[in-house]
Amino acid sequence: MKDYQAQLEKLRTDAAECALIRDLATAPGKRELFGRLAAHLTVLANQVELAMHERKRKTG
C-alpha cells in the first residue's frame, strides 16, 4: 500500500507542476500541452486512488 501512496503523491505533485507551468507559459502550444499533461496526470492519480480504496475494501 505504501507503493500506491508514493505513486499517488508523485502523480499529484507532477500534475500540480504541469498546471503551474501551464499557467506561466506564454506560448499557446505550451499552455495547451501542459494543460493536457496536468489533466492526464490528475486522471491517473484518481485511478491510483480508486485502486487503493478498492484494494483496501477487498482486504479489510
Stockholm file with secondary structure:
# STOCKHOLM 1.0

chainA/1-60         MKDYQAQLEKLRTDAAECALIRDLATAPGKRELFGRLAAHLTVLANQVELAMHERKRKTG
#=GR chainA/1-60 SS CHHHHHHHHHHHHHHHHHHHHHHHCCSHHHHHHHHHHHHHHHHHHHHHHHHHHHHHHHHC
#=GC SS_cons        CHHHHHHHHHHHHHHHHHHHHHHHCCSHHHHHHHHHHHHHHHHHHHHHHHHHHHHHHHHC
//
